[in-house]
Amino acid sequence: MRWLVTGAGGMLGHDTVQELLDRGEHVTGLDRAALDITEPGAVRRAFDAHRPAVVVNCAAYTAVDDAETDEARALRVNGDGPRLLARACAEHGARLIHVSTDYVFSGETLPQALGSARAGGTSMTPYPEDHPPAPRTAYGRTKLAGERAVLAELPGAAAVVRTAWLYGVHGRNFVRTMLELEARRDTVDVVDDQRGQPTWSADVAARIADLGATAAHGVFHATASGECSWYELAREVFRLAGADPDRVRPTDSRSFTRPAPRPAYSALGHARWREAGLAPPRDWRSALSEALPLIRKEMSQ
C-alpha cells in the first residue's frame, strides 16, 4: 500500500512515518510546509502526486489556549482541513485515519459523566468510544468538527483515532519537561487533580499502522491502559530517572490558571480494538519505562 502522512513534522506524525518505514511500507510524510491541508489546491496536488491508498492525518492546530481567542483559525485546520482530506480520499478511493483528542469530551469525572465508578470511588470508568461528545473548549469543538466531517464524508472508510497525554522522543512534551526540571530544580510542583493516560506516541503510531492494515472504521481510542494524575506521572518519571520522587510536590489546577480549562478526567476506553481483532494498548508504566531511556538519549545529543 501507498501511505500518506500529513503533519509529519510533529511528534506523532514523525513516529507514524518511522513505524511504517520499519514495517516496509511505501510511505510519504509531508509536514505543514509541504502540505497545508486547508488549501484545496495543495490537497489535490498531493493526492495526484502520491496516489495514497491510506492517508493518516496528524496535522492539527494544537495550541489549546490560543484557540480560545482564535477559534476560526483552529477550525480551518481541525475542521475544514480534515473535510478536504476526506473528500479527496473519497474521490481517489483511499482510506483515512484521522487523529483526534480526548478534548471532545467534557472532562468531567466519570461518576458525573456516566454515573458509575469502580469499587472505592478512586478509579473511574473511562469514556467509551460511543460516549456523547461535549467539548468545553474551542480546541475540543474544532476537533469534534473534524471528526464529524471525516465520518460524514467517508462512511465505512474512515477511522477516527482519539489520543491524549502524548509524549515522545521528538518534540516538547510533559515527560521531557519533567526530565529537564529534575536537572534544574530541587522540587517541582505538579497538579494532582487531573487524571488521564500518559501515552507514548510510538505506541499510537503502531496502532495506526495496525488499523491501516485492516478494513476497520469508526472511532478508536489510542491511549495507554491504566490511568494516573500528572503528579503521579511526574513521580514515575523521576523514579525511572534515578531521582527521588518525593521532590515532586502535589498541587491543584488553581495554581496553573489557563484560558482553556483542562479536563479533570480524560481516561478513554479501548473496547473497539478487541472488536476489530486487535490488541488494546499496553499499560502506561510499561511504555514509559521503555520510552524514557530513548528520550534521555535524544536530550543528551
N, C-alpha and C positions, 0 to 999 in steps of 0.2 A: 504493500500500500504506500501511497504518497501522502505524507502528513505535512500540514502547515500549522505552525505555532505562532500566534500573534503575541505581542508583548514579550518577546523572547529576551529582552534586555533585563527583565525583572527577575526576582528570586525564583518564583515558581516557573516562569517561562524558561529560564536558563536550565533548571533541573529537568523540566519536561523534555527539552531538546536532547539533553545528555542521556536521559533514560531511554529515549527512542533510538538514539545512536548506539547505545550499548546493546540494544536488542537487535541491531542490524537493520533497522527500518530506514526508509528513504524519507528524510525529514528536512524541511526548510524552516528556519527560525527567523522571524522578522521583528525587529524592535520598532519603536514608535517612529524613528527617523525613516525606516524603510517602508512602513505601512501605517498610515493614520486610518484607523477603522471607521472614523466618522466621515471620511471622504469617499463618496460613491465611486469616483473615477479610480482612486487608489485601490479600492477593494476589487473592482472589476479587473484592473491590470494584474493584481496579484493572483487572482484565480486563473486568468488567461495564461499567465506565465508559468504557474506551478501545477495547475490541474490537480488539486488535492482530492483524495478520497475521504480524508478525515481532517477537520480543522479543529484546533484547540485554541479557544480564546482566553488567553491570560492577560490581555490588555484591559486596563481598568483605571478609573480615577479613584485613587485610594486615600486621598487626603480627607479623612473623616471630618476633621474640624473645619477645614476650608470649605467643604461642601455646604455647610450651614449658611454661608453667605454667597455661595457660587453654585447653587443647585442647577442652574440652567446648563452650565458648562459640564458639571458632573453627569447630568442626564444625557448630554450628547455622547459622552464616552461610554457610560454604563448602560444606557438605554437604546439610543439611536444606533450606535456602533454595532452592538450585537444583532440588532434587527437587520442591518445591511449585510452582515456576515451570514445570517440565516437565509436571507433571500438569495444571496449568491450561492450558498450551499444547495438550496432547492433547485436553482437553475442548472447547476453542474452535477446534481445527483450525489452530493457529498454529505457526510455526517458532520455534526457539530457537537463538540464538547465544550460547554461554556462554564467558566469558573465563577462562582458566586460566593456568598458570605452568610455568616450567622446573623448579621445585622438586619436581615429581612424579618427576623422575629422581634418580639417586644423586648426580650432580655429580662423578663420577669423571672423570679424564681419559680420553679415548676409546680410547687403546690398551688400557687396562684394561677399559673397558666393552664395546668392540666388537672388540678385537683387531686394529685397523688404524690406520694413520696415513699421512699424505701424505709424500712424499719429504722427508727431512731431519728428520722427527720433531717439528718445532716447531709445525706446524699440524695439528690433529686432525680426524677425521671428525665432523661434527655429528650429534647424536642425530636419527635419522629419526622420523617420526610414529608408526611402529608399534613403536618400541623399548619393551621391557617397563619399566613404571614401577618405581621402587624408592626412594621418598622416605625421606630421612634425618631429617626434621624434622616436628614436629607440624603446621606450616603446610602442608607438602607432603602429608602424609597427609590432611588435611581437604580440600585442593583436589582430590586424586585421588578422594576420596569423592564430591565434587560432579560431577566428570567422569563417573564410572561411573553415578551416579544419572540424570544427564541422558541419557546414551546408552541406558540401560536403559528409561527411561520414554518416550523419543521415538526409537525406532529408525527411521532413514530420514528424520527431520525435525529433527534437532539437529546442530549443528556446535560442536565444542569448539575454541576458538582459544587456543593457548598463546602467551604472550609473555614477555618478560624484559627486564631492564635498561631499564625505561621512563623516559623523561624527556619533559618538555613545557613549554609556555609557562605552564601553570597548575599550581600546587601545588609542594610540595617535591620535589626530585629531585637526583641527583648532579651533573648539569650546572650547575644553578643554584647549588648549594653551591660548586662549584669557582669559578664566577664571583665569588661573594661572598668566598671565601677569597683569590682573586687580588688583590682590592682591599684586603684587610686584613693579609695576611701576606707576609713576604719569601719564605718557602718553604712547601711543602705536601708532606707525606708521604702516599703513596698506594700501596695494595697492588699488587704486580706478579705475584702467583701465583694470581690468579683471572681466568679468561678467559670472555668472553661476547660478546654482540652489543648494543651501545647502540642503542636503538630509540625513535624519535620517536613519541609517542602519536598524533599526527595521521596518521602513516602507517598505524598499526594501525586507526584509525578508518576510513580509506579502504578497507582490506582487509575490514573488517567490512561496510561498505556494499556492496562488490563481492559478497561472499558472499550477502548478503540478496537480491540481485537474481537469484540462481541457485537451483537445487534441490540444490546441493552439500551434503553432510552428512559426518559423521565428524570426524576430528581434523586440524587445520591448525596450522602454526607461523607465527605472525606476529611475526617478529623481523627485524631488518635483515640483509642479507647481509654476509659478511665477519665478522671477529672481532678482538678485541683484549683487553688487560688493562685494569683500572681505571686503572692508571698510564698506559698509552698513551692512553686516553680523556682523562684529565686534561691530558696534554701537548697533545693536539689542541685541547681547549677553550682552553687558554692561547694556543696559536698563533693560532687564529682570532680571539681577543680582542685580538691585538696584543701579547701579553705573552711573555716569554722562557720557552719550555717547560722549560728547564733549572732553573727554580725549582721544578719538580715533582720530588720525590725518591722513588725506589722503596723499598718496604719489603715485608714479608710479612704473612700473616694472623695470625701470632702476636703482632703489635703491636696488633691490634684484636680481643681476645678477646670473644666474644659468646655468649649462651646457645644460640643456634641456629647450627650450622655452615653456612657459606656454601659454595656449590658451587665446587669448583676449576675445573670446566669445565662450561659450560651453553650452548654454541652449539647451535642447533637447525637441522635440515634443512628444506627447503622443497619437497620433491618433489610434495606434494599440490596445490599451486597450479597447476602445469603440468597435472596430471591433470584438474583442474577447468576447464582452459582459461583460467586467469587468470595474469597475470604474477607472478613471485616478487618479494618485497620488494627494494628497491634497497639499495645499499651504505651502510653506516653513516656513512661520511665525507660522502657527498653529502647525506644527510639532515641531519646535524649542521651543515653549512655553511649550509643553508637555515634551520634552526631557530634557530641561535644569535642572529642579529640580532633575531628576534622575542622571544626570551627576555630579551635585554638591554633591549629597548624596554619590555617589561612591567615589568621590575625598576626602571626609571627613573621609572615613573609613580607 
